[in-house]
Amino acid sequence: MNYIRLKKNNLLVDNISASSLVKKYKTPFYCYSYSQLKKNFYDFVTAFKSIKPIVCFSVKSNPNIALLRELKKMGSGADVVSIGELLKAIKAGINTKKIVFSGVGKTEEEIRKAIEKNILLINIESESEAIQINKISKKMSKITSVGVRLNPNVVGKTNKKISTGSKDDKFGLNFNDCINLCKKINKMKNLKLDGLSVHIGSQITNIKPFKQVLVIINKIIKKSKINFKFIDLGGGMGISYANNEKKLDLNQYAKLVKKFLKKKKSQIIFEPGRSIVGNTSALISKIIYIKKSNKKNLVILDAGMNDLIRPALYKAHHKIIPLKKNNKQILRNIEFVGPICESSDKFLNQKNFSKIYEGDFVAITDVGAYGMSLASNYNTRPKVAEVMVSGSKHKLIKKRQSLESLVNS
Ligand SMILES: *Cc1c(COP(=O)(O)O)cnc(C)c1O
């Protein structure tokens, strides 16, 4: 069951009707289901329970600190890609021995902080970075645990803009460079090579690329003769956005990893983002105007691409549902758009939709991952509020940015 769903033509989030929330919170706002978050995290852990992975939630998918605190309570670690995310994860109480640091361009300041905080792994993406981390570690009289990020040249069959594991992408090291760098790192006195990491992209719903990655990792292990303490398989597990879209079968993935681990002592790390938070949130928005144009009904929302950029940036599909569904009448040929001065500020086309009027409310669904985290102030619009519903209770977990703060800078 999904905790954000229509029940008797009313949109419910956990046990609260979204219609009651719009009386308390100004739209647009992100509304999260705590029950869904908990279900997703524990479903993930359960699917992989035979291999007991360290689950490092990908903070970039959703950096809300209240959400991070909840995930921490469930036992999550964190995958961070900046000093800001690192400090936030620590502030949320996440054990530093469950934090991994990824990214192609870590600065000296970021590396220093990661070393100072004794995190589990810094995943290295180039020889220059290895030299830099070794140098900083030496200055700090530390021996730093690092991983090497392999670019397995596996195409995740996902949107080009969210693919990271093909040889043309900027991430990681190709097969031979990876092995050579492992050898070099083993000679660097202030580095300890503990991990091998991969992350091939996001929203991958087919098991095949994950299977191919495991084959390539096996080859690296054989050729380098290194028994990595940690194998970090990254994230990328796809979820279902459209009605007929299948999500990645985590149980099938778990079977593959279990087989892969036979005769190995490595500990698996995962860095899921989207699969943990994607379907935990809806962006609740008000219809400002409905304008007829070329036989189309343009439904102009108070939410725009600055609040949710995925449709404009990735052509991502997000279902839109009314807070109160009208079963009897329909509105045809709808285009949901935002108020931003950009033609790409569009959310969705619908042939048929429940009859809606100006002043009604709708929910843009499955926006928990890369929704708020990619929001901007474009058009001098404040970032919207975030609300968490748990059972029959709701609370503000992030305030709407004040207009003054924007107007004065
Ligand atoms: C973005 C990212 C993730 C999370 O990916 P999802 O598709 O959200 O699961 C994990 N690891 C790394 C290195 C990333 O860059």
The ligand as an SDF file (V2000), in Angstrom:
LIG
                    3D

 15 15  0  0  0  0  0  0  0  0999 V2000
   23.1640   10.3070   -6.4250 C   0  0  0  0  0  0  0  0  0  0  0  0
   23.9890    9.2150   -5.8810 C   0  0  0  0  0  0  0  0  0  0  0  0
   23.3980    8.1440   -5.1980 C   0  0  0  0  0  0  0  0  0  0  0  0
   21.9070    7.9830   -5.0330 C   0  0  0  0  0  0  0  0  0  0  0  0
   21.2760    7.5890   -6.2060 O   0  0  0  0  0  0  0  0  0  0  0  0
   19.7150    7.1970   -6.2030 P   0  0  0  0  0  0  0  0  0  0  0  0
   19.4280    6.9460   -7.6320 O   0  0  0  0  0  0  0  0  0  0  0  0
   18.9600    8.3330   -5.6570 O   0  0  0  0  0  0  0  0  0  0  0  0
   19.5650    5.9580   -5.3730 O   0  0  0  0  0  0  0  0  0  0  0  0
   24.2400    7.1970   -4.6510 C   0  0  0  0  0  0  0  0  0  0  0  0
   25.5790    7.2740   -4.7850 N   0  0  0  0  0  0  0  0  0  0  0  0
   26.1810    8.2770   -5.4520 C   0  0  0  0  0  0  0  0  0  0  0  0
   27.6490    8.3230   -5.5540 C   0  0  0  0  0  0  0  0  0  0  0  0
   25.4020    9.2800   -6.0290 C   0  0  0  0  0  0  0  0  0  0  0  0
   26.0050   10.2570   -6.7040 O   0  0  0  0  0  0  0  0  0  0  0  0
  1  2  1  0
  2  3  1  0
  2 14  2  0
  3  4  1  0
  3 10  2  0
  4  5  1  0
  5  6  1  0
  6  7  2  0
  6  8  1  0
  6  9  1  0
 10 11  1  0
 11 12  2  0
 12 13  1  0
 12 14  1  0
 14 15  1  0
M  END
$$$$
